[in-house]
Amino acid sequence: MSDSGNHRISIYPPNFASIAMSTTPTSVWYTRCPAPTPLSLAAQLGWLDTAFGAHGVAVTSIRDSKDPAVRDSHFTHVLDWSFRQGGNIPPIWARSGGRKTRVVGITTTDEFQAIIALPDSGIRTAAGLKGRRIGVPRKPADGIVDFQQATALKGIVSALSLADLTAKDVELVYIDSPRLGLPPSQPVAGDSTFFGLNRRLPYGREVLALARGQIDAFFVKGAEGRVLANQIGATVVSEFGFHPDARIRVNNGTPRPLTVDPLFLEQRPDLVAELIGTVNRIGDWAEAHPDDAVRFIAREIGVAEEAIWAANGPGVHRHLRLTLAEDEIMALAHFKDFLLEWGFIPADFDVAGWIAPDPLKEALHRKAA
C-alpha cells in the first residue's frame, strides 16, 4: 500500500502476511542509530525478541532489509507497525512533512561536541573563528533530510554564540559527499563498501579538506569525533557538549526520541507499553552493569570502550531511562525551531502535541505493580 499524500506505506518482510488492517500484527519493524540508546541495548541483549515473542510477534530490523524503500524508513518513518530511536532530526523532519508519528519516550545522553582545528591554524578559541573557513558536510538533494549538514551547522552556531558571533562572521565551506545509504546493523560478508565495518565512520571528507587547506576548522561530536580529534592531534577550539545551557548542547543526538508510527499506537497501545517497559528496563540493568553497558554501546558505534567513557562521561550508563520530562520536550522544541529557521524542515508543528504520554505512564504503572 502506498499513499504519497500522507507519506505512508506498508511493506512487510518475506513470509509475513499483510497486517495493515490487523490489530494482531505478526511482525513489527524497528530501527536505531549507532548511538548510546536503551533501544540499541535492548536489541543487542535480545530483550525485544523475547518481549514481542511472548505475544507471537516477530521483530524485524529496517536496517537489515534489502529493500531500499524499507531502509529509507529509518529516515522517513513511513512503515506501519514500526518504532525508532536515534538522532532526532529525521523524526522531526518526518513529522514536519506530515507523518503522524508520536514520541513515547526520550533519553538524553550528553556527548562530546566541539569545533576542532589543526594546531598550526593559530585558532585557539571560538573568538578566533571570526573570518575563518568552517567546513560543513553536504549530501546531494535526494528527498531525505541532510541530517549531517544540520548537525554540523547547529554545532557551529552553538560554538560561535559562545563568543558572541554568528554564522555571518565566518565563511561556511560546504563539502559535498555522496549518499552511501543506510548501512546494515552488521557487516555484510564480501561487501567492501565499508572495509568490513558496519558503516562509514564520519568526518573523512572534512579531514581531507582540512589537510588540503580548504578549510580551517570543522565540527565533530560523539565518540567518533573524540577519536578523530585524538588521531590528528587537533586543537579543540570550542567544546560545548556538556554546557549547562540545553539550548547550546541540543543537537541531533541530544535528546534522542523513541517514536512509533500512528497505526501501531492507535491499534495496539498495549504493545507500545510493552515496548517502553522493555526498553526502560535497560536503565536499571545499565546502572548495575556499567562496564557491560559501555561495551555494548562501543560495539554499536564501532569504537573502543575508552572512547565512550571519554566522549559521554563517567555517567553514560546512568542516562538510559525513558522520560517525557518537560525540559526534554522543550529541548526538542528548541531544536525543531532551529531546523525550521535554517530550512531543514518544510513546516512548523506543535512539539507538545507530538508527545503521547499514556504508554509511558502505563509502562511505569505496570512496573510499579
N, C-alpha and C positions, 0 to 999 in steps of 0.2 A: 504494500500500500504506500503510495506517495502522494503528498499534498504540498505543492510548492507554496500554497497560500499561507499555511501556518508552519511551514518548515518541519513537518512531522512525517516520519516514515517508520515503517515496521519491517525489520529484517530479522530473520530467525536462523539459528545455526542449523547445519545439516542434521536431519533425522529428528527434528523437533517440529511438531505441528504448530500452525499459526495460533497465536494466543491474543491477538489484538482485541478481541471482544470477550475474552475469558477472564473470570475472576480467580481462576486457579492456574496460573502460568506454570508450564513445565520447565521453563528456564528464564533466568534474568541475566542481564548484561551488567558488567561493571568495568570501570577503568580508573586508573590512578596515575599520578605523575611520579617521577623518580624524586621523591622528597620525603621528609620526616612527617608521615601522616599515620594515624591509627588504622586507617583503611588498608594501607600498604602492609602494615604488620599483621593485621587480621588475615589478609590474603595469604601472606607467606607462611603463617602458622597453621593454615588450613581451617581456621575458625569459620570463615564464610561458607565453605563447602559443608561443614558439619551443621551449622545453624540452618541453612536453607535446605540441606538434605533431609533434615528432620521433618520438613514439610513437603518432601517429594519434589523439590525444586532444585535444578542444577544451576550452577553459577558459571557463566562463560565470559572470558576476557575479551573486551573490544580490541585491545592492542594485539592479541594473537590471531585475530581474524585475517584471512587472506583477501577479504573483500574491501576495496578502498572506501566504499560508501559506509561500511560498518566502522572502519578505523577512523574515518573523519568525524564520527560521532563523539570521539574523545574531545573534540573542539565544539562541535555543533549541538551536541546533546539531543539529537533528533530521534534516537531509538526509544521505542516504547519499552517499558519494564527495564529501566536502566538506572544506575546510580554512579556517582563520580565524586572523587575528592582529589584535589590538587590545586594548581595555580588558579587564582580567581578571575583572571582576565577572560579566558574562554567562556565560563558560565555567565559572567556579566554581559559579555558580547552576545551570547545566545539569547539571554533574557531580553536584552535591549532590542534584539531583532524579532521578538515575538514568540519565542519558545517559552511556554508557561511552566518552566521548571520551578521547583521550590527548594529553598535552603532549609535543611532539617538539623543542621549542626555545624559548628565552626571550631577549628583549632587554630591556635597561633603559636608557632614555634619560631621565635626570632632567630635571625641568621645574619652572618657577616654580610654587609653591604658597603661597598667602597668605590671610590674613584682612584685608579692607580695610574702611575706614570713610570717611566724609566728614571733612574737616579740622575742621569746626565741631562734631564729635561730642565732642571732648575726649578721645577714646580714642587713646592713643599706643603702648601696649604690650599684650601679651596679658593681663597682670595687670589692665589697665583694662577688660577684657571682663566682669569679675565683676559680676553683676546686670544686665547689658545684654541686649538682644534681638538674637539672631543668626538671620538668615534661612536657611531650608532649603527647597530646591525639592522639590515632591512632585507626582507624577502620579497619575491615577486607577488604582485596582487593576484590572488587565486580564489578570492571569495571567503577566505578564512582569516580571522583577525591575526595581525602580526604581533603576537604577544611578546616576542623578544625585543622588538623595537619599543613597544610601550613600556616594558620593564626597564630597559636602559634609560629611556627618557625620564621616567619617574625618578630613577636613582640620580640622574644628572640634575634634575630640577631640585631635588631634595638637598643635594650637596651644595649647589650654588646658593640656595636660600639661606644656608647657614653662614654664608659670607655676604649676605645682603646683595646677591647677584641674581640675575635671571638668565634664561636661555638666550636672550638678546645680547648678553655680554660676552658670549663665546661663539665660536664657529662650530656648528654641528656638521660633521662629515659623515655622510651615510655610506655604509659599507654593505654592498649588495652580496647576497649569497643565495644559492638555490634552495628550494624546499626539498628536503630529503624524505619527507613524510614521517608519520609516527612510527618509531621503531617498536619491534615486539618486546614483550616483557622479558624474554630470554633470548640469548644469541641463537641465530639460525645457522645450523651446520652448513658449511660451504658458501655462506654469504660473506663476501669480503668487503661489503659496503662500510661496515664499522670495525673492520680488522679483528673480528672475533669478539668484540664487545657488544653489549646490547643497545648501544646508541652512540651517536657522535657527541662527545663532550663539548661544551660551549667555549666560545672566545677564541677559537683558532684563527678566524679571519681578522679579528681585532688585533691579535698578537702580530700577525703578518703586517698589517697596516702600521702598527707601532714600530716594528723593526725596519720597515721601508721609509720611515719618516713621514708618512702620510697623515698621521695624527699624533697628538701629544699625550693623550690620556683616554681612558675609557672606563666604563662601569663594569663591576663584577659583583657577584653575590654567591652566598652559599658555600658549601664545601669545595665545589669545583673552583670557585673564584679564589678561595683561600689557598688551595693547592697551586693554582696558576701564579698568584702573586709571589708565593714562595719560590716557585720554579724559575721565574725570570728575575728574581731579586728586585721586585718592584718597590717603588716608593708609594706608600699609602697616603694619598693626598687628602682624602676626607673619608672617615669611617662613621657610619650612622645607623647600622643595623640594630643597635640596642639603644638608640636615642630615646630619651624619656617621652618625647612628643610623638604619639602614634601617627600623627599626620606626616611626620618626617620619614618614619620607617615603614609605613604601609606601602606595599608593592604587590606584585603578582603572587609572591609566596607568603605574604603576611597581610591578612589571615588567609586560611585555606578552607573554603566551604565544602560541606558534603551536600550534594544536590541530588534530587531524584526527579524523574520525569512525571508529568501530571497524571498520566494513566495509572502508574504504579501507586501514587499516593491516594488517588481517588478510589481505586478498586480494592487495594489491599493495604490499608494503613496498618494492619496488624503485622504484615511482613516488613513494612518500613520500620515499625517499632522494634521488630526482631533484629533488623539490620543495625539500628542505632545501638541497641543493647549489646550486640556482639562487638561492634566497633569500640564502644565505650569501655568495655572490659579491658581493652588494651591499656588504658590509663593505669589501672591497678597493677596489671601484670608488669608494665614497664618500670613502675616505681620499685617493684620487688626484684626486678631483673634488669638493672640499668645497663650492664655490660652486654647482655643478650639483645636488648632493645637497640643499642647503638650498632651492634654487629649486623642486625637485620636492616637498619637504616643505611649503613655503609654499603651493604650488598645491593640494596635497591638503587642507590645513586651511582655506585661503581667507583668508590674511593676507599681509602684506608679509614679504619675506625678513628684514628687520631685526628683525621680531618673533620669528622663530625663533631668531636668534642671541641676542636678549635673554632669551628665555624658557628656552631649552635650553642656553645657554652656548656658548663657543667650541669645545668638543669634541663638539658634537652629531653630527658626521659620523663620529666615532670609536666610536660606540656602536650600531652597526647590524649586529653579528655575533651569530648564534645561539649560545647556550651552554646547558648544563644544570648549571652550577656549583652547588655546594651552597648558597652564600649566596642565589642566586636562588630556589632551591626553598624555602629557609627563609622568604624574603620572601613567597612565595605562601602558604605555610602560615600565616604570621602574619596575613595579611590575611583568609584563609579563616576563621580563628578570630574575627576582628573581625566579619565578616559573620554568623557563626553567633551570636555574642553579641548582636548587635543585631537578630536575627530576619530577616535578608535572605535566608538560605538555609534550606531545610527540614530538612537533616540534615547531620551531620558525615561526613567521609570522610578517608581517608589520602592526603595530597598526594603523598607519596613514591611510593605505588602508582599515582598518576595519571601519572607520568612514564614515557615509553617512550624509553630512551636509544639503542637499537640503530640507528634510522635516522640519527641524527646521527653516530654512530660510523662507519656505512657511508659517509655522505657525506664525512666527513673523510678516510676511508681512500681513497676514490676521488680526492679532491683531491691527496692525498699521492702517489698512484700516477701 
